[in-house]
Amino acid sequence: MRQGVRIGVDAGSVRIGVARSDPGGILASPLETVRAGKGDIDRIVQIVAENDAIEVIVGLPTSLSGREGPAAATARRFAEKIARLLDPETVRLFDERLTTVTAESGLRDKGVRGQARRKVVDQAAAAVLLQAALEAERLTGRPPGETVQGDS
């Protein structure tokens, strides 16, 4: 397992959930919710710098069958924008099927309700995504998902 902080990003059309791993790449934790729109990419790049992160994992929404639709194309473009501002090879796309559903369920089980849940669900989904990516790397010994090129 590579050493270093990873940042997980669950990009939505309104809010972007951001999570962070520990330096050992063992545990992902919710970090922040960024408002989608002007300045969102700059804020994510700033978060990467603030945490001295070695990698950014962006969720790739696919259907349960594994097909990519319009949301996946949007996520790819979003990841490419981040990659343009960071070193090559530091942005990766990782399958995010059911991350928001899992995050909602976990928050509901912990008793987080209504407005309070809406404020943190995107961060929690990013943590679920990042944790899955960390576990995939631990199981395979390879960086998770696919590398994004920022030159598109």
C-alpha positions as CSV (number, residue, x, y, z in Angstrom):
1,M,0.0,0.0,0.0
2,R,1.4,3.4,-1.0
3,Q,1.8,5.9,1.8
4,G,0.1,9.3,1.6
5,V,-3.1,11.1,2.0
6,R,-5.8,10.6,-0.7
7,I,-8.7,13.0,-1.3
8,G,-12.0,11.5,-2.4
9,V,-14.5,13.6,-4.4
10,D,-18.2,12.9,-5.0
11,A,-19.2,15.5,-7.5
12,G,-22.8,16.5,-7.8
13,S,-24.6,19.2,-9.7
14,V,-25.2,21.2,-6.6
15,R,-22.8,20.0,-3.9
16,I,-19.4,18.2,-4.1
17,G,-18.5,15.9,-1.2
18,V,-14.9,15.8,-0.2
19,A,-13.3,13.1,2.0
20,R,-9.7,12.6,3.2
21,S,-7.7,9.5,4.1
22,D,-5.1,9.1,6.8
23,P,-1.5,9.2,5.6
24,G,-1.3,5.4,5.8
25,G,-4.3,5.0,3.4
26,I,-6.3,3.0,5.8
27,L,-9.3,5.1,6.8
28,A,-11.4,7.6,4.8
29,S,-13.2,10.4,6.7
30,P,-15.7,13.1,5.6
31,L,-13.9,16.4,5.2
32,E,-15.9,19.2,3.5
33,T,-18.8,20.0,1.2
34,V,-18.0,22.3,-1.7
35,R,-20.7,24.2,-3.5
36,A,-20.7,23.2,-7.2
37,G,-20.0,26.0,-9.6
38,K,-17.6,28.9,-9.8
39,G,-14.5,28.2,-7.8
40,D,-15.2,24.5,-7.1
41,I,-12.2,23.2,-8.9
42,D,-9.9,25.8,-7.3
43,R,-11.2,24.8,-3.9
44,I,-10.6,21.1,-4.5
45,V,-7.1,21.8,-5.7
46,Q,-6.6,23.9,-2.6
47,I,-7.8,21.0,-0.4
48,V,-5.3,18.7,-2.1
49,A,-2.5,21.2,-1.4
50,E,-3.6,21.8,2.2
51,N,-3.5,18.0,2.9
52,D,-0.4,17.4,0.9
53,A,-2.4,14.6,-0.9
54,I,-0.7,12.2,-3.3
55,E,-3.9,11.5,-5.2
56,V,-7.5,12.5,-5.9
57,I,-10.1,9.9,-6.4
58,V,-13.2,11.2,-8.3
59,G,-16.3,9.1,-8.3
60,L,-17.4,7.7,-11.7
61,P,-21.2,7.2,-11.6
62,T,-22.1,4.1,-13.7
63,S,-25.3,2.1,-13.9
64,L,-25.6,-1.1,-12.0
65,S,-24.8,-2.9,-15.3
66,G,-21.6,-0.9,-15.5
67,R,-22.6,1.3,-18.4
68,E,-21.6,5.0,-18.5
69,G,-24.3,7.6,-19.1
70,P,-24.4,11.4,-19.1
71,A,-23.5,11.6,-15.4
72,A,-20.3,9.6,-16.0
73,A,-19.4,12.0,-18.9
74,T,-19.9,14.9,-16.6
75,A,-17.7,13.3,-13.9
76,R,-15.0,12.6,-16.5
77,R,-15.0,16.3,-17.5
78,F,-14.9,17.4,-13.9
79,A,-11.9,15.1,-13.2
80,E,-10.1,16.3,-16.3
81,K,-10.4,19.9,-15.0
82,I,-8.8,18.9,-11.7
83,A,-6.1,16.9,-13.5
84,R,-5.2,20.0,-15.6
85,L,-4.2,21.8,-12.4
86,L,-2.3,19.0,-10.7
87,D,0.7,16.8,-11.5
88,P,0.0,14.1,-14.1
89,E,-1.1,10.7,-12.7
90,T,-2.6,12.2,-9.5
91,V,-6.3,12.1,-10.5
92,R,-8.1,8.8,-10.8
93,L,-11.7,7.9,-11.5
94,F,-13.2,5.1,-9.4
95,D,-16.6,3.4,-9.7
96,E,-19.0,5.0,-7.3
97,R,-22.1,2.9,-7.7
98,L,-24.4,3.1,-4.6
99,T,-22.1,5.4,-2.6
100,T,-24.8,8.0,-1.9
101,V,-27.3,5.2,-1.0
102,T,-24.7,3.7,1.4
103,A,-23.9,7.1,2.9
104,E,-27.6,7.9,3.4
105,S,-28.3,4.6,5.0
106,G,-25.3,5.0,7.4
107,L,-26.3,8.5,8.4
108,R,-29.9,7.4,8.9
109,D,-28.7,4.5,11.1
110,K,-26.7,7.0,13.2
111,G,-29.8,9.1,13.7
112,V,-28.8,12.0,11.5
113,R,-32.0,13.4,10.1
114,G,-33.4,16.0,7.7
115,Q,-31.4,19.2,7.1
116,A,-28.4,17.9,9.1
117,R,-28.2,14.8,6.9
118,R,-28.4,16.9,3.7
119,K,-25.5,19.0,4.9
120,V,-23.2,16.0,5.2
121,V,-24.4,13.3,2.9
122,D,-22.1,14.4,0.1
123,Q,-19.1,14.2,2.4
124,A,-20.2,10.8,3.6
125,A,-20.6,9.6,0.1
126,A,-17.1,10.8,-0.8
127,A,-15.8,8.9,2.3
128,V,-17.6,5.7,1.1
129,L,-16.1,6.2,-2.3
130,L,-12.6,6.8,-1.0
131,Q,-12.8,3.9,1.5
132,A,-13.8,1.5,-1.4
133,A,-10.8,2.8,-3.5
134,L,-8.4,2.3,-0.5
135,E,-9.7,-1.2,0.0
136,A,-9.3,-2.0,-3.8
137,E,-5.7,-0.8,-3.7
138,R,-5.1,-2.9,-0.6
139,L,-6.6,-6.0,-2.2
140,T,-4.9,-5.7,-5.6
141,G,-1.6,-3.9,-4.7
142,R,-2.4,-1.4,-7.6
143,P,-3.7,2.2,-7.5
144,P,-7.5,2.1,-7.9
145,G,-9.6,3.0,-10.9
146,E,-8.2,4.7,-14.0
147,T,-5.9,7.6,-14.4
148,V,-7.3,10.8,-15.7
149,Q,-5.4,12.9,-18.2
150,G,-5.9,16.6,-17.9
151,D,-5.1,17.4,-21.5
152,S,-8.6,16.7,-23.0
